[in-house]
Amino acid sequence: MAGVTPKCAPGMVYIPAGSYERGSTNSENEQPIRSIDISAFCADKHSVTNSQYSQYLSQKKLKAPLLSPTGFDRPHQPRVNVDWNEANNFCKGEGKRLPTEAEREKMAKGPSGKAEFGTSHGQLEGDQGQKLAHYNEDTTKEVCSYPTNGYGLCDMSGNIYEWTSDWYHKDYYQTSPTKNPQGPASGEYKVMRGGYWWWYVNTDHLRTTERSHKLPTARGYGIGFRCVSDVK
């Protein structure tokens, strides 16, 4: 029925179709700035937690290659130490998928399509910064410890980097399609987005346009993920 918002699965948020201005002048790999059109989809409200990941492993009768270390292992902290394949398999096992890099930027930029940071106010200025996102600390915080952004999503900047589905290429924006870009067909590294908790991280790492990348086999105490799904 026209005008009715599709329903997403519990724990997910509806992201409507629309365009936003992707990229920035901050780095060569974020250029050129271009309008990108994204179809509607559903996104997990927060990063996959230790509790959710443990439940998945139990249901699938799988053994975790690595456990979350002490200090990162509370039920509602984000699951870390997962490589790209493990994150991808989790999302598929839940009937979902990893977000594309373009979807992840749209999620972080919020309804305005312009937010520099994926926070409730779209900024991280002065003394207010660390009240809006988790960074420059010594471990992760439980998911949704900070206000949601304009879409109702938690921790789109800070806490952990999140895997996306895309292969990374520094010049991809120069040849990318403007409708639902899926990333390069192949590559060496996978794209991560969002910035993370570590003490040396500054707000430049938390920008909605910042592109980071790691080998698909990489793990770390600052790397996790969230899933998305297509609108049925």
Secondary structure by P-SEA (a helix, b strand, c coil): cccbbbbccccbbbbcccccccccccccccccbbbbbbcccccccccccaaaaaaaaaaacccccccccccccccccccccccaaaaaaaaaaacbbbbcaaaaaaaaaccccccccccccccccccccccccccccccccccccccccccccccccccbbbbccbbbbcccccccccccccccccccbbbbcccccccccccccccccbbbbcccccccccccbbbbbccc
